[in-house]
Structure formats: C-alpha cells, structure tokens
Amino acid sequence: QEERRGEERRGEQGRAGQGRAGGEERRGEERRMATKGSWVELLSDMMGTKRFGEAAILSMDGLTYGASPGFRVRRREFELLHASFFNGSRMFQLGLSINGRKYVGISANPKTVHAKAGSSGVICVRARNCLLVGTYYPPTSAPQALITLEEISREVNVGLYQTDSVDSNLLHSIKSSMSVEDD
C-alpha cells in the first residue's frame, strides 16, 4: 500500500507539472491569439464596456487617434490635461475642460487624472503610447470608470492592442484634422 501511495504521488506531481507547463503554453497561445486590432478596436472596446458616455484616444502630442462621435479634446484642453499628469496644481486652480465642458479637478498623478462635474466626470489614464480619456455618467461611479480605464491601459501596455503603428487612413485623418484651426 505504501508503495502504491508513492506511485500515486509521483503520478500526481508529474501531471501537475505537465499541467503547469501546458497551462503556461496555452496562456501564451491565448495571448498571441488575443492580440487585438489598433486604435479603432481599442476605442470600440472602451465604449463597449458601457462605463463611458464618450471616449477618446490621444497621442502624447495631442493628436486624436480615435474618438466617439462628437467628442473632441481641443489643443488647449489637451495641454492642461497633459500637464496635469506631472503637476495638477493648475488643474486644481482652473478646473479642466474636455470637449468644451468644465470639470473640477479631483486628483492627478503621473498615471491618472480625474475631474468631476456634479455626478459625472472624466477619467484620463496614460498608457505607454497614448492617453485614454473617458467621460462617465450615473449609474457609473468614478471608481468603476477608473478601474475599467486602468485595465484597458494595462492591456495596451502589455501589447494586447497593436497600437504601435498608425494605419494610412488614420494618418490621413490626423493630417486633415491638423490643418483645421483649433479653438
């Protein structure tokens, strides 16, 4: 009986080891297979969470990679938003305007910026190569919106979205929007 138990233990350890290795291999395959599209799919996924009323993806220079219909972050709005990641004092003094709507600055750090207007607000998260901006409205709370946008940011940061390149249609759209005077 003792010998039989030893064989069972060795068999379980062998299967457990195979399971771990096989599990790691499967997760690697899932990651490769789960690589998502570019900016358009990222925006679609942000809006698909149902946490955001509007959303935008901006370059670190303020170019719009994607935005929900009618949602726009103007050049001056972007400049204050971008500066707020490094020093929120101006945002706390002046507030933050996004898409022409004025918000009161709530918090700012190198990763996230949060501003509110009544029971709604705007959350902005820095990813490795873009800024994710989302407005939320009740019944979504600030923590729900923040957690959702931070998770999407993590997905961008680990490469689940192919956001390192800009396709030619998007590039044309960006160049066209740059030629329009910004207010």
Secondary structure per residue as TSV (DSSP state, phi and psi in degrees):
chain	resnum	aa	ss	phi	psi
A	1	Q	-	360.0	-42.6
A	2	E	H	-60.0	-43.0
A	3	E	H	-63.3	-39.4
A	4	R	H	-64.0	-43.3
A	5	R	H	-61.4	-40.8
A	6	G	H	-61.5	-42.0
A	7	E	H	-64.2	-41.1
A	8	E	H	-62.1	-44.0
A	9	R	H	-61.3	-46.0
A	10	R	H	-61.2	-40.1
A	11	G	H	-64.2	-41.8
A	12	E	H	-65.5	-42.7
A	13	Q	H	-63.6	-40.4
A	14	G	H	-62.9	-45.6
A	15	R	H	-65.5	-39.9
A	16	A	H	-63.3	-41.8
A	17	G	H	-63.3	-41.9
A	18	Q	H	-65.0	-38.5
A	19	G	H	-62.8	-42.5
A	20	R	H	-64.6	-49.1
A	21	A	H	-63.3	-44.9
A	22	G	H	-63.0	-38.4
A	23	G	H	-64.1	-42.5
A	24	E	H	-64.3	-40.8
A	25	E	H	-64.0	-43.4
A	26	R	H	-63.6	-41.8
A	27	R	H	-62.4	-39.2
A	28	G	H	-62.2	-42.5
A	29	E	H	-64.4	-42.2
A	30	E	H	-61.1	-41.2
A	31	R	H	-61.4	-45.6
A	32	R	H	-63.2	-41.8
A	33	M	H	-73.8	-27.7
A	34	A	T	-87.2	2.1
A	35	T	-	-59.3	127.4
A	36	K	B	-97.2	176.1
A	37	G	-	-70.8	-155.3
A	38	S	S	-99.3	-145.0
A	39	W	H	-58.7	-39.6
A	40	V	H	-62.8	-44.8
A	41	E	H	-69.1	-36.4
A	42	L	H	-60.5	-46.7
A	43	L	H	-62.7	-43.4
A	44	S	H	-59.9	-41.9
A	45	D	H	-66.6	-37.7
A	46	M	H	-61.2	-48.5
A	47	M	H	-69.8	-31.9
A	48	G	H	-66.4	-16.9
A	49	T	T	-70.6	-17.1
A	50	K	S	65.9	14.7
A	51	R	-	-91.3	-18.2
A	52	F	-	-120.8	137.0
A	53	G	S	-76.8	-41.3
A	54	E	E	-139.6	158.2
A	55	A	E	-152.6	155.0
A	56	A	E	-146.5	153.2
A	57	I	E	-121.0	123.1
A	58	L	E	-118.7	149.1
A	59	S	-	-74.0	169.0
A	60	M	T	-69.4	-9.7
A	61	D	T	-100.7	0.3
A	62	G	S	95.6	3.1
A	63	L	-	-74.2	143.9
A	64	T	E	-88.8	114.2
A	65	Y	E	-81.5	-29.9
A	66	G	E	-171.3	147.9
A	67	A	E	-155.1	150.0
A	68	S	-	-68.5	156.5
A	69	P	T	-54.0	130.3
A	70	G	T	79.6	-1.5
A	71	F	-	-101.3	128.3
A	72	R	-	-145.7	135.1
A	73	V	-	-106.0	111.8
A	74	R	-	-73.6	162.5
A	75	R	H	-54.1	-50.7
A	76	R	H	-63.4	-38.2
A	77	E	H	-63.8	-44.0
A	78	F	H	-61.6	-43.8
A	79	E	H	-58.6	-44.1
A	80	L	H	-69.5	-41.2
A	81	L	H	-58.9	-51.5
A	82	H	H	-60.7	-44.0
A	83	A	H	-63.2	-30.7
A	84	S	H	-66.4	-23.7
A	85	F	T	-65.7	-27.0
A	86	F	T	-104.1	-26.9
A	87	N	-	-158.9	105.0
A	88	G	T	-82.2	-0.8
A	89	S	H	-59.6	-40.4
A	90	R	H	-66.4	-39.7
A	91	M	H	-64.0	-39.6
A	92	F	H	-66.5	-34.5
A	93	Q	H	-75.6	-47.2
A	94	L	H	-98.6	-17.8
A	95	G	-	86.1	-178.9
A	96	L	E	-133.5	127.0
A	97	S	E	-104.2	132.9
A	98	I	E	-135.2	127.6
A	99	N	T	57.0	33.1
A	100	G	T	80.6	-2.4
A	101	R	E	-100.1	134.5
A	102	K	E	-89.1	132.2
A	103	Y	E	-123.5	154.2
A	104	V	E	-92.0	129.5
A	105	G	E	-65.9	129.2
A	106	I	E	-108.4	-48.9
A	107	S	E	-153.5	153.4
A	108	A	E	-153.3	134.1
A	109	N	-	-150.4	176.1
A	110	P	S	-61.7	-14.0
A	111	K	S	-105.4	-39.0
A	112	T	E	-136.6	151.5
A	113	V	E	-129.3	134.6
A	114	H	E	-131.9	132.0
A	115	A	E	-139.0	150.9
A	116	K	E	-127.5	155.8
A	117	A	E	-140.1	97.6
A	118	G	T	67.8	-129.9
A	119	S	T	-91.3	1.1
A	120	S	E	-108.7	173.6
A	121	G	E	-170.6	-175.0
A	122	V	E	-132.2	135.8
A	123	I	E	-117.9	134.4
A	124	C	E	-128.6	131.2
A	125	V	E	-128.6	134.4
A	126	R	E	-85.3	126.9
A	127	A	-	-106.6	-178.8
A	128	R	S	-63.6	-30.5
A	129	N	S	-135.9	17.7
A	130	C	-	-163.1	169.0
A	131	L	E	-111.4	131.9
A	132	L	E	-102.9	127.4
A	133	V	E	-124.4	130.3
A	134	G	E	-142.3	136.1
A	135	T	E	-98.1	143.6
A	136	Y	E	-126.0	151.7
A	137	Y	-	-137.0	155.4
A	138	P	T	-56.0	143.5
A	139	P	T	-87.5	1.8
A	140	T	S	-70.5	133.8
A	141	S	-	-97.9	164.4
A	142	A	H	-57.3	-46.9
A	143	P	H	-61.2	-38.0
A	144	Q	H	-63.6	-45.3
A	145	A	H	-64.3	-43.0
A	146	L	H	-62.8	-47.9
A	147	I	H	-61.0	-42.3
A	148	T	H	-63.6	-46.8
A	149	L	H	-69.3	-35.5
A	150	E	H	-65.7	-37.1
A	151	E	H	-65.7	-42.7
A	152	I	H	-63.2	-39.6
A	153	S	H	-60.8	-42.7
A	154	R	H	-61.0	-40.2
A	155	E	H	-63.4	-39.1
A	156	V	H	-64.4	-45.7
A	157	N	H	-63.6	-31.8
A	158	V	T	-92.2	1.8
A	159	G	T	90.7	17.8
A	160	L	S	-71.2	-19.0
A	161	Y	B	-112.4	141.0
A	162	Q	-	-88.4	77.1
A	163	T	-	-106.9	14.1
A	164	D	S	-83.4	-13.6
A	165	S	S	-123.3	157.1
A	166	V	-	-116.1	122.9
A	167	D	-	-72.9	163.9
A	168	S	H	-64.2	-35.9
A	169	N	H	-64.7	-43.0
A	170	L	H	-65.6	-42.1
A	171	L	H	-59.9	-43.2
A	172	H	H	-62.1	-42.9
A	173	S	H	-62.5	-42.1
A	174	I	H	-64.8	-45.7
A	175	K	H	-62.8	-39.1
A	176	S	H	-64.0	-42.3
A	177	S	H	-70.5	-25.8
A	178	M	H	-71.1	-26.8
A	179	S	H	-78.4	-15.3
A	180	V	S	-83.1	134.8
A	181	E	-	-65.8	133.3
A	182	D	-	-94.7	140.6
A	183	D	-	-95.1	360.0
